[in-house]
């Protein structure tokens, strides 16, 4: 069995699922029943009951996509470093050749879900704000904004090159790569609008008072409530940036309870004029959906671009 620690995150890599279970739980433990967990379009997810009764959560994908799981492990580890908000405990990741085509896997604790009560939203807002206020100096090298390495937003590679300016980071690492990938969907007139938008970002966006660790993909499906009514974050696409980008993402697909936004606003992290910048932050995610899913998101992307250049 090959096992090593990546980037000191404390999550061992294995070359078989059986080896991972034996190392973590003992050689007498066997895999019992497993059940498919719905949701997500990138990985397959399962609940797995062991012979000792313990239930685990496992994601799988093609063998060559193991870097997706290493990236996710690093993201969850970064959030856990802040000691501000819960994430699932990471157990192992790796690859397995026991089946004909092989697969990659990420093994975590299984979270029993509870009912969301009103107080949940206040706690979530306070915990998230605490994460956004946490020190980020160890997460970016040679700059203020970025991350330890590139990672993924969905299936798309997310560039995290370090920058000292948030405006520069958002332009060069977020909008420009997505624009380039989406070129085939746009017409000549659209390109001039894109250039105009990129050239005026410094007149729209503001620099944060301090850099913040962001979840990066903060929509409702990535926030869980456990049986103690405490929030947990899953499936992050972390980087260090402006906290407004996380809040904007929460509003893209339906939004959270008004109690969450009221509580978060009381933390003072949203700067004046946030609502005017919100759609620009979300242009990144809309463009990513264009690149992932095609024309169905194109009109939304064009509408946002038009809003800021006309």
C-alpha positions as MATLAB code, in Angstrom:
seq = 'XXXXXXXXXXXXXXXXXXXXXXXXXXXXXXXXXXXXXXXXXXXXXXXXXXXXXXXXXXXXXXXXXXXXXXXXXXXXXXXXXXXXXXXXXXXXXXXXXXXXXXXXXXXXXXXXXXXXXXXXXXXXXXXXXXXXXXXXXXXXXXXXXXXXXXXXXXXXXXXXXXXXXXXXXXXXXXXXXXXXXXXXXXXXXXXXXXXXXXXXXXXXXXXXXXXXXXXXXXXXXXXXXXXXXXXXXXXXXXXXXXXXXXXXXXXXXXXXXXXXXXXXXXXXXXXXXXXXXXXXXXXXXXXXXXXXXXXXXXXXXXXXXXXXXX';
ca = [
       0.000    0.000    0.000;
       1.261    3.441   -0.953;
       0.366    6.203    1.434;
       1.590    9.784    1.653;
       0.548   13.175    2.947;
      -0.095   15.931    0.425;
       0.815   19.504    1.461;
       0.684   18.533    5.151;
      -3.116   18.498    5.109;
      -3.179   15.266    7.093;
      -5.288   13.330    4.590;
      -3.628   10.058    3.525;
      -3.636    8.839   -0.064;
      -4.239    5.145   -0.773;
      -4.083    2.967   -3.859;
      -7.158    0.948   -2.863;
     -10.396    1.524   -0.954;
      -9.896   -1.729    0.936;
      -6.457   -0.551    2.014;
      -7.877    2.745    3.226;
     -10.578    1.043    5.303;
      -8.119   -1.447    6.793;
      -5.627    1.265    7.732;
      -8.227    3.590    9.276;
     -10.615    1.123   10.940;
      -8.652   -2.112   11.270;
      -8.093   -5.175    9.108;
     -11.163   -6.974   10.497;
     -13.553   -4.270    9.220;
     -15.480   -5.111    6.073;
     -17.619   -3.053    3.738;
     -21.297   -3.886    4.108;
     -24.162   -2.238    2.305;
     -23.746    0.892    0.224;
     -26.417    3.203   -1.100;
     -26.345    5.881   -3.780;
     -26.817    9.478   -2.648;
     -28.440   11.722   -5.275;
     -27.213   15.163   -6.261;
     -24.256   16.589   -8.139;
     -23.334   16.188  -11.778;
     -19.573   15.702  -11.459;
     -19.042   12.851   -8.989;
     -21.024    9.849   -7.837;
     -21.765    9.820   -4.120;
     -22.445    6.902   -1.796;
     -23.209    6.139    1.812;
     -21.279    3.053    2.953;
     -22.036    1.026    6.049;
     -19.138   -0.873    7.581;
     -19.347   -4.166    9.412;
     -19.027   -2.280   12.722;
     -22.153   -0.270   11.883;
     -20.365    2.983   11.111;
     -21.560    4.857    8.010;
     -19.122    6.742    5.756;
     -19.604    9.105    2.847;
     -17.667    8.491   -0.361;
     -17.353   10.307   -3.678;
     -16.016    8.561   -6.749;
     -14.961    9.585  -10.228;
     -12.762    8.355  -13.059;
      -9.344    7.237  -11.895;
      -7.490   10.004  -13.716;
      -9.560   12.661  -11.942;
      -8.120   12.006   -8.507;
      -6.794   15.591   -8.496;
     -10.389   16.767   -8.079;
     -10.462   15.011   -4.717;
      -7.031   16.193   -3.621;
      -8.165   19.721   -4.447;
     -11.375   19.293   -2.446;
      -9.422   17.927    0.500;
      -7.081   20.948    0.442;
     -10.052   23.320    0.289;
     -11.791   21.694    3.262;
      -8.509   21.647    5.163;
      -8.048   25.381    4.552;
     -11.522   26.103    5.944;
     -10.869   23.893    8.961;
      -7.688   25.861    9.721;
      -9.798   28.913   10.543;
     -11.625   27.091   13.384;
     -14.761   29.055   12.542;
     -17.246   26.792   10.763;
     -17.667   23.032   10.538;
     -16.723   20.853    7.589;
     -16.950   17.056    7.237;
     -13.987   15.173    8.657;
     -11.689   13.966    5.890;
     -10.524   10.358    6.099;
      -8.702    9.434    2.888;
      -8.514    9.815   -0.857;
      -6.896    7.840   -3.632;
      -7.443    5.440   -6.510;
      -8.632    1.848   -6.787;
      -8.015   -0.713   -9.550;
     -10.188   -3.483   -8.116;
     -12.787   -2.835  -10.798;
     -12.089   -3.178  -14.508;
     -11.682    0.516  -15.297;
     -10.595    1.711  -11.852;
     -11.798    4.815  -10.048;
     -10.717    7.623   -7.740;
     -12.351    8.248   -4.373;
     -12.665   10.674   -1.483;
     -13.706    9.254    1.886;
     -15.310   11.424    4.582;
     -17.507   11.176    7.629;
     -21.217   10.793    6.951;
     -23.278   13.768    8.114;
     -26.724   13.135    9.553;
     -28.908   16.048    8.537;
     -31.187   17.958   10.873;
     -33.994   20.446   10.510;
     -33.117   24.065    9.784;
     -34.506   26.354   12.478;
     -34.554   30.157   12.502;
     -31.460   30.427   14.683;
     -29.486   28.363   12.146;
     -29.259   31.349    9.812;
     -27.859   33.640   12.505;
     -25.244   31.067   13.482;
     -24.340   30.429    9.855;
     -23.926   34.149    9.149;
     -21.759   34.627   12.241;
     -19.613   31.567   11.491;
     -19.167   32.553    7.863;
     -18.226   36.107    8.867;
     -15.673   34.684   11.312;
     -14.183   32.620    8.473;
     -14.065   35.731    6.309;
     -12.244   37.580    9.100;
      -9.650   34.833    9.681;
      -5.991   35.363    8.861;
      -5.112   34.299    5.307;
      -1.381   35.024    5.223;
      -0.457   31.315    5.153;
      -2.786   30.569    2.233;
      -1.258   32.857   -0.406;
       2.384   33.077   -1.398;
       3.798   36.296   -2.852;
       0.537   38.227   -2.785;
      -2.649   39.030   -0.898;
      -5.215   37.302   -3.117;
      -5.068   33.779   -4.539;
      -4.589   30.375   -2.968;
      -2.047   27.641   -2.303;
      -2.669   26.203   -5.763;
      -5.122   26.248   -8.636;
      -8.280   24.226   -8.006;
     -11.687   23.667   -9.592;
     -15.034   25.406   -9.845;
     -17.244   22.498  -10.828;
     -15.230   20.708  -13.518;
     -13.520   23.911  -14.616;
      -9.973   24.691  -13.582;
      -9.905   27.737  -11.318;
      -6.803   29.925  -11.573;
      -5.449   31.202   -8.256;
      -2.252   33.033   -9.201;
      -1.316   35.428   -6.417;
      -2.096   39.120   -6.870;
      -1.791   42.139   -4.588;
      -4.944   43.738   -6.011;
      -8.428   42.243   -5.753;
      -9.505   43.996   -8.941;
      -6.520   42.553  -10.798;
      -7.159   39.103   -9.351;
     -10.825   39.103  -10.325;
     -10.050   40.353  -13.822;
      -7.071   38.105  -14.644;
      -7.967   34.943  -12.715;
     -11.743   34.936  -12.880;
     -13.315   36.829  -15.782;
     -10.576   36.599  -18.438;
     -10.202   32.773  -18.327;
     -13.973   32.298  -18.480;
     -14.315   34.777  -21.358;
     -11.627   32.923  -23.303;
     -13.294   29.546  -22.781;
     -16.673   30.962  -23.827;
     -15.495   32.717  -27.000;
     -17.387   30.340  -29.304;
     -20.704   31.427  -27.776;
     -20.252   35.175  -28.357;
     -20.461   37.461  -31.374;
     -18.155   40.293  -32.479;
     -20.137   42.973  -30.678;
     -19.966   40.977  -27.450;
     -16.164   40.999  -27.472;
     -16.003   44.791  -27.529;
     -18.367   44.876  -24.561;
     -16.192   42.373  -22.706;
     -13.092   44.500  -23.311;
     -14.939   47.591  -22.134;
     -16.023   45.807  -18.966;
     -12.556   44.498  -18.187;
     -11.065   47.960  -18.668;
     -13.453   49.589  -16.191;
     -13.402   47.002  -13.393;
     -11.426   49.334  -11.156;
     -14.303   51.810  -11.360;
     -16.865   49.176  -10.277;
     -15.143   46.872   -7.794;
     -13.583   47.946   -4.519;
     -10.645   46.537   -2.599;
     -11.637   44.766    0.641;
     -10.467   46.067    3.989;
      -8.568   42.764    4.318;
      -8.363   39.562    2.262;
     -10.771   36.774    3.215;
     -10.821   33.024    2.743;
     -13.842   32.306    0.546;
     -15.827   29.115    0.111;
     -15.975   30.022   -3.559;
     -19.118   28.073   -4.553;
     -21.515   29.123   -1.840;
     -24.992   28.170   -2.987;
     -27.686   26.407   -0.960;
     -26.629   22.884   -1.935;
     -23.215   23.386   -0.357;
     -24.466   24.351    3.105;
     -25.722   21.573    5.394;
     -27.492   21.585    8.746;
     -26.515   18.813   11.140;
     -28.640   17.243   13.879;
     -27.487   19.946   16.317;
     -28.730   22.642   13.904;
     -25.150   23.702   13.208;
     -24.004   24.660    9.693;
     -21.413   22.733    7.714;
     -19.750   23.727    4.461;
     -19.160   21.159    1.713;
     -17.817   21.168   -1.873;
     -15.736   24.349   -1.610;
     -13.760   26.046   -4.399;
     -11.605   28.060   -2.023;
      -9.465   31.102   -2.636;
      -8.556   34.295   -0.831;
     -10.551   37.255   -2.120;
     -13.292   39.740   -1.237;
     -16.000   38.381    1.101;
     -18.638   40.060   -1.073;
     -17.990   37.447   -3.775;
     -19.194   34.684   -1.429;
     -22.317   36.609   -0.446;
     -23.087   37.402   -4.072;
     -22.932   33.700   -4.930;
     -25.506   32.928   -2.229;
     -27.966   35.178   -4.071;
     -27.456   33.687   -7.535;
     -29.725   30.645   -7.236;
     -32.636   31.675   -5.062;
     -30.813   33.004   -2.029;
     -30.934   32.134    1.664;
     -33.276   33.236    4.413;
     -33.488   36.980    4.996;
     -32.327   36.262    8.539;
     -28.944   35.199    7.122;
     -28.464   38.443    5.193;
     -29.592   40.611    8.103;
     -27.128   38.887   10.429;
     -24.258   39.013    7.942;
     -24.800   42.719    7.235;
     -24.392   43.362   10.957;
     -20.817   42.043   10.777;
     -19.721   45.084    8.748;
     -18.002   43.053    6.030;
     -20.225   44.261    3.193;
     -18.952   47.580    1.913;
     -21.154   50.398    0.706;
     -22.528   49.725   -2.774;
     -22.362   45.925   -2.542;
     -25.710   45.462   -4.302;
     -24.339   47.352   -7.311;
     -21.377   44.954   -7.556;
     -23.229   41.706   -6.846;
     -24.099   40.792  -10.439;
     -20.549   41.444  -11.590;
     -19.226   38.937   -9.049;
     -21.803   36.435  -10.267;
     -20.830   36.936  -13.900;
     -17.936   34.592  -13.143;
     -20.311   31.793  -12.143;
     -22.758   32.471  -14.962;
     -19.925   32.315  -17.501;
     -18.746   29.079  -15.919;
     -22.251   27.666  -16.393;
     -22.102   28.747  -20.034;
     -18.857   26.821  -20.390;
     -20.206   23.793  -18.536;
     -23.761   23.621  -19.846;
     -23.958   25.734  -22.994;
     -26.359   28.273  -24.451;
     -29.017   28.100  -21.741;
     -26.979   30.498  -19.571;
     -25.745   32.735  -22.390;
     -28.533   35.318  -22.230;
     -27.942   35.790  -18.495;
     -24.225   36.362  -19.100;
     -24.906   38.890  -21.859;
     -27.436   40.722  -19.692;
     -24.885   41.168  -16.892;
     -22.199   42.406  -19.294;
     -24.657   44.863  -20.837;
     -25.682   46.132  -17.409;
     -22.147   47.283  -16.638;
     -21.081   48.709  -20.000;
     -24.189   50.515  -21.231;
];
